[in-house]
């Protein structure tokens, strides 16, 4: 093969690689954290980034709901206990089932006052998102954990459970369901009108 043929192949290969990178760029911009951040920025809140610990907490929750085929914040126990390893001062959880893609699930949460409030959790900086299918493969369960107010643990700082900002919303039986963390029946702490 001559030099001209080699150069031609490299040129075509470079064009294809460049095209693939440009085509992939919009897909990368539409990640769940980017979509949530875009919504938050439009409403005066700061951007959030994916967090491995919150992703694990969300994945455990999504898998537990899928295994039980039950939309429930308590699938793995109380949220305060599940989110404690994240080390956040404040955290909230949204769950849902029904849609196969995150954009539609996010739209459902945005349209629900309780979920919207969680998405706009003040001082949130990190988020974890996960989905899992039930055994039949017909239902996708989603879990999102958003958290903020991270402070380094130092001398004299006592470990404490995070403040949780969440609220239960009534769901229509005809639409895919979503739920924000339910209020406790016995109120221990009231924060921003929410019973914890």
Buried (B, 14 or more C-beta within 10 A) or exposed (E): EEEEEEEEEEEEEEEEEEEEEEEEEEEEEEEBBBBBBEBBEEEEBEBBEBBEBBBBBBBBBBBBBBEBEEBBBBBBEBBBEBBBEBBBBBBBBBBBBBBEEBEBBBBBBBEBEBBBBBBBBEEBBBBBBBBBBBEEEEBBBBBBBBBBBBEEEEEEEEEEBBBBBBBEBEBEEEEBBBBBBBBBEEEEEEEEEBBB
